[in-house]
């Protein structure tokens, strides 16, 4: 009390943090006992973050099993698990040395790029994407996906952005995670052909719907421009004052200074 303004421990907050720690360190048993009220909880998860993602998605109607990826790269230990549900939102939880990185960082960037590479490589290999088709985009690939990423980064490589440690800045983490996810998830897609085809076709359908929505919005914007008086074209060009083509000139310049 001589140091802290409040010495009241919140049982629910302690419960949440210790349960999270037990998920991240598989096989660790944690007993939480509140001697004020006699309330107690025990946390033990033999499968670690696989059970974590099951807990997160228990009411979201999963359409795939938890896909667990594990390995080491650049001296960094990596665990990741992802699962697709019927929901449309993306949910990624990332941790470094058991610290929650709420603002993401290089490990999340590597995870996303590795996932996108694995999807596109498989889709090209199986002919689900033709040569003329553009690559699938990450935003479509991660639609309905929940993921948990947990890294163990050695002290000499550990670098956070900002004092709150909410964002990882370790450059080696991006390469390590991207390589691992692209390789291991690529193997998963190759082994689980039926599930892989379902996910690829789902992604293609989402991409087409997003593109159609973009075109509708773009056409509506262009139609609106046609019905309004072009007093100033895109802020740079002025409309011609006369309709005699022989008297009109178009000046093409570059930049505001020009």
N, C-alpha and C positions, 0 to 999 in steps of 0.2 A: 504493500500500500504506500510505502514511502517513495516508491519509484513510479508505479503505474496509477493512472487516474481511476482505472476500473480493474478489479481483480475477480470479477464474476466470469467463470468459465461457462461457455455455451456448449451444452452437451451435444446438441444437434450439429453444431459446426465441427466439434471434435470428431463426432461419428462420421461425418462426411469425409473429412480429411484422412482419417485412419482407414476407412473402407477403401478409399482411392489408393492409399499406400499399399494395402494388401493386394489389390488388383495388380499394381505395377511390379510387385516383388512376389512372384508366384511361389507358393509353398510357405510363405511367412504367415504365422498365426499371431494375431493381435487381440488382446483382451482389453476392452474398455469398461471400466467400472466407475460409476458415480457414487461415491460414499455419502453424498448428501441425501440422495433419494433411494439408493439401492438399485438403480437402473443399471443394466449392463448389456453389452453386446460383444460377440466374438466374430472376427473376420478371418477367413482362411479360404484362399482360392488356389487350388492346385494347378489350374490351367491359366492363371494370370489374366492377361488382357483379353483372352478369348471369352472368359466369363464376364469381363467388363462390358464387352460389346453386346453380349447376350442380355445383360442387365439394362443397357441403354435402349435396346431395340425390342424389348419384351412385348411392347404394345404397338409395334409399328408394322406388323405383318411382313417379316423377312421373306425375300424371294430367293436368297442364296444362303448357304451355310457360312459361318465365319471363315474367312480365308486368311490363314496365319502365315506370315512371312518373317523369316529370322535369318540373321547372318552378321558378318563383321566386314567392315570396309574402312580403310585408312585408320585402323586402330579403334574404330568406333563400333560398339555393340548395338545392333539394331533389332527391334521387335516391332512389327506392325500387324494389324488385323483390320480387315475391311469386310463389310457386308452390305448387300443391297436390299432395300425394302420397297414397299409399295408407295412410300411417301416420295415427294418430289424435292425436298430440301436436302442440301449437303451439310454434313456435320462431321468436322474433323477435330479431334482432341489430341494435342501433342504434348509430350513431356520430355525433359532433358534432365537426367540424374534425379528423377522423381519430382522435378519442379515443373509445374504447369506453365507452358509457354502460350499464353492466351492470344498473343499477337503473332503466333506462328514463327516464321524465320526460314533459314536455309533448309532445314530438314523437311518442312512442309512443302517448300518449293520443289525439292528433289523428289518427294513422294508424288506430287501431282504430275511432274514431267515424266517420271518413270512409268506411271500408270497410263498416261496418254501414249507414250511410245509403245508400250506392250499392246494396247488396244489396236493401234493403227498397224503395227507389224503383223498382228494376227489377222486383222481384217483384210490386209493386202494379200497375205499368204493364202487365205482361203477364198479369195475372189469376192468377198462381201463388199469390198470397195474396188471399183474399176480404176484404171489408169487415169481417166479423166476426172474422177471424183476427188474433191478436196479431202484432206485429212480430217478425221473427227476431232472436234475441239474439246478441251478439258472440261469446260463448263457443262457440256452435254454428257460426257463420260461419267462425271461425278453426280449426275442427277439421281437422287434417291440413295446416295451412298453415305454410310457412316464408317468412320475410320478412327482407330486409336494408334498413335505412333509413340514409341518409347525408346529413347536413346540413352546409352551410357557413354559419355564423352570424357576422355582423359583430361586431367587438369591443364596440361600444357596446350591442349587444343581448344579448351572451353572459352567461348567468347559470347557474351550477351550484349545486346544493344540497349543501352539505358540501365539505370540502377535498379529498376524493378524486376529485371531478368524475365520479362514477358516475351522477349523475342530473341531467338538464337541467331548469332552472326557468324558462327564457325563455317568457313567456306568449304572445308573438307566434308562437312556433313551433307551438303547438297549432292556432291558427287557420289558419296557412299550410299546414300539412300536411293538416289535415282538409279544407280547401277543394280542394286539389290532388287528393287521393286520391278524394274523392267525385266530382269532375268527370271526371278521367282514367279512373278505373276504371269509372265509369258508362258512359263512351264505349266502353270495351273490352267490357263486358257487352252493350251494344246492338249492337256490330259482330259479336261472336262468339256469336250466338244459341244455337247448339247447346251450346257449352261452358257458357254462362251458365245455360241450363236445367238442365244436368247438375249444376252447382254448387248452384243454388237447391234443386232436388229433393233433393240429398244433404243439404243443411242442414235442410230441412223434416223429412226422415226422422230425422236426428240429434236434432232438437228434440222430435219425438214420442216417440222412445225415451227421452230424458232425462225428459220429463214422465211417461211411464208408470212409469219407475223411481221417480220422486218419489212418485207416487200409491201404488205398492206399499209403499214405505217408510212413507208416512203412514198407510195402512190398517193396516199391521202395528203401528205405534205406538199407534193408537187401539184396536186389538183387545187389545193388552197392557194398556192403561189400564182397559178394561172388565173384565178378569179379575182386576184387583188391587183391593183395598179402597180406596175414595176417601177416605183419611184426611185429605188436604189438597189441594183442587182448585187447580191451577196456582199454588200457593204463596200465593194471596190469599183464596180463598173456602173456607168450611167447609161440609161437607154438612149437610143438615137432620137434626135429632135426632128428629123425629116425622114421621109421614106424614099428619097432619091438615093439609090445605091452609089451612084457616081460621086456623090458629095459626102458620103460617110466614110470615116476612117476608124479602124480598130487599133488602139495602142496596147501592146502587151508589155507589161512591166513586171518586175520582181521585187517583192518585199515592200514594207511601208516606206522605207527611205527612198526607194526608187519612185 
